[in-house]
Amino acid sequence: MLVPKEHHTIFEQVPDAETAKMFTVASKLSAALFDSLNLGGTNMIIANGVAAGQDIPHVAMHIIPRMQQGDNLNFEWKPKQLSEEESSIAEIKLREACANIGGFESGENKVIEHKKEAADKIIDDEDIENYLLKSLNRIP
């Protein structure tokens, strides 16, 4: 379990810089689990709010080691099937909410360019162990 030192009840209260650090640490912990326990995968779960199963009012990420397929841990989610009208209404409400909170980059190309620049930076920096490239070896 990865628990930030600073107290935040739910994930939306966590500052962006702390969120970034949390996911960086989670990635490194997952890589360490893969390397040391010869895992087949990991699940990273944040129970965000009581309705999502959060027992303690503090943000935490569970990093669950998975040995192989068929290990009898079932995280399968069966989404509710919405009608076309319900789906359209939900999309409109979500777009409005996202526009109101701001901070989102628009345009798929900007996201792709940003990811490419980040990957190039990682590949060029030989002093940092490259978890991203190591993870490609784990893809079946």
Residue pairs with C-beta under 8 A, 6 or more apart in sequence:
1 60
1 61
1 62
1 63
2 22
2 25
2 26
2 29
2 60
2 61
2 62
2 63
3 58
3 59
3 60
3 61
4 14
4 18
4 22
4 59
4 60
6 14
6 18
7 58
8 14
8 18
8 58
8 59
9 57
9 58
9 59
10 48
10 49
10 54
10 59
11 19
11 46
11 48
11 59
12 48
13 59
14 22
14 59
22 61
26 44
26 61
26 63
27 131
28 131
29 63
30 42
30 44
30 63
31 131
31 134
31 135
33 39
33 42
33 63
33 65
34 42
34 135
34 138
37 65
37 67
39 65
39 66
39 67
40 66
40 67
40 68
40 69
40 71
41 66
42 63
42 64
42 65
42 66
43 62
43 63
43 64
43 66
43 73
43 75
44 61
44 62
44 63
44 64
45 61
45 62
45 64
45 75
46 59
46 60
46 61
46 62
47 53
47 54
47 55
47 60
47 62
48 54
48 59
64 73
66 73
82 90
98 104
105 111
105 114
119 132
122 128
122 130
122 132
122 133
123 130
123 133
